[in-house]
């Protein structure tokens, strides 16, 4: 099977039809891992996979009651209202 050559468009269509949701995890400056984004795979159009972000991680700098200048964070709804 290693010698089987598939067109790139066919491979991308297979990926777009087989994946519904993408979860993006990332490592932060303090070495912790956070959920950064949840995206929906909308399909394949114009030779690319179309995705739409549902939730995105937001960092708010400001004062928190426990400690000054501590970072607050939240997962914000992005784009589409469900």
BATORMAR-172800 format. One line per 8 residues: number of its first residue (from 1); their letters; for each residue x, y, z of C-alpha. Coordinates in Angstrom, 3 decimals, m for minus. Layout:
REM residues N
NUM) a) X Y Z; ...
//
This chain:
REM residues 82
1) xxxxxxxx) 0.000 0.000 0.000; 2.945 2.351 0.419; 3.297 2.677 m3.332; m0.359 3.608 m3.842; m0.570 7.206 m4.983; m3.740 9.092 m4.111; m4.516 12.618 m5.258; m4.157 15.210 m2.497
9) xxxxxxxx) m7.758 16.360 m3.020; m9.045 12.822 m2.378; m7.056 12.550 0.855; m8.342 15.928 2.052; m11.950 14.947 1.264; m11.515 11.747 3.279; m10.163 13.707 6.256; m12.971 16.291 6.042
17) xxxxxxxx) m15.640 13.588 5.919; m14.101 11.544 8.744; m13.502 14.294 11.324; m16.289 16.319 12.945; m14.611 18.274 15.752; m11.024 19.459 16.280; m9.692 20.051 19.795; m6.555 22.217 20.054
25) xxxxxxxx) m4.515 21.788 23.232; m1.451 23.908 23.902; 1.303 24.355 26.450; 1.300 27.715 28.188; 4.222 29.804 29.498; 3.766 28.347 32.990; 4.200 24.813 31.538; 0.521 23.946 32.032
33) xxxxxxxx) m1.632 22.590 29.216; m4.877 24.305 28.266; m7.730 23.758 25.864; m7.206 26.596 23.373; m9.854 26.028 20.722; m12.746 23.782 19.723; m13.540 23.875 15.997; m16.128 22.220 13.774
41) xxxxxxxx) m15.083 20.693 10.437; m17.615 22.057 7.935; m16.505 20.183 4.840; m14.249 20.455 1.827; m14.564 23.392 m0.597; m12.225 25.179 m3.003; m9.405 22.655 m2.475; m9.231 23.121 1.301
49) xxxxxxxx) m10.854 21.819 4.466; m13.229 24.407 5.942; m13.329 24.740 9.728; m15.296 27.047 11.963; m14.204 27.877 15.514; m16.857 27.183 18.161; m14.916 28.118 21.314; m11.610 29.958 21.736
57) xxxxxxxx) m9.456 30.453 24.819; m9.204 34.071 25.937; m6.772 35.506 28.464; m7.756 38.608 30.385; m5.076 40.591 32.173; m6.278 42.388 35.229; m6.724 42.250 38.942; m8.051 39.130 40.560
65) xxxxxxxx) m9.079 39.199 44.201; m6.584 36.528 45.235; m3.474 38.154 43.764; m2.832 41.351 41.799; m1.879 41.044 38.132; m2.827 37.389 38.052; m4.126 36.243 34.688; m7.770 35.293 34.342
73) xxxxxxxx) m8.752 32.988 31.546; m11.901 31.635 30.011; m13.180 29.700 27.057; m15.271 32.110 24.961; m17.895 31.221 22.410; m16.639 32.152 18.945; m18.571 32.903 15.793; m21.679 30.723 15.742
81) xx) m24.392 30.783 18.376; m25.604 27.292 19.216
//
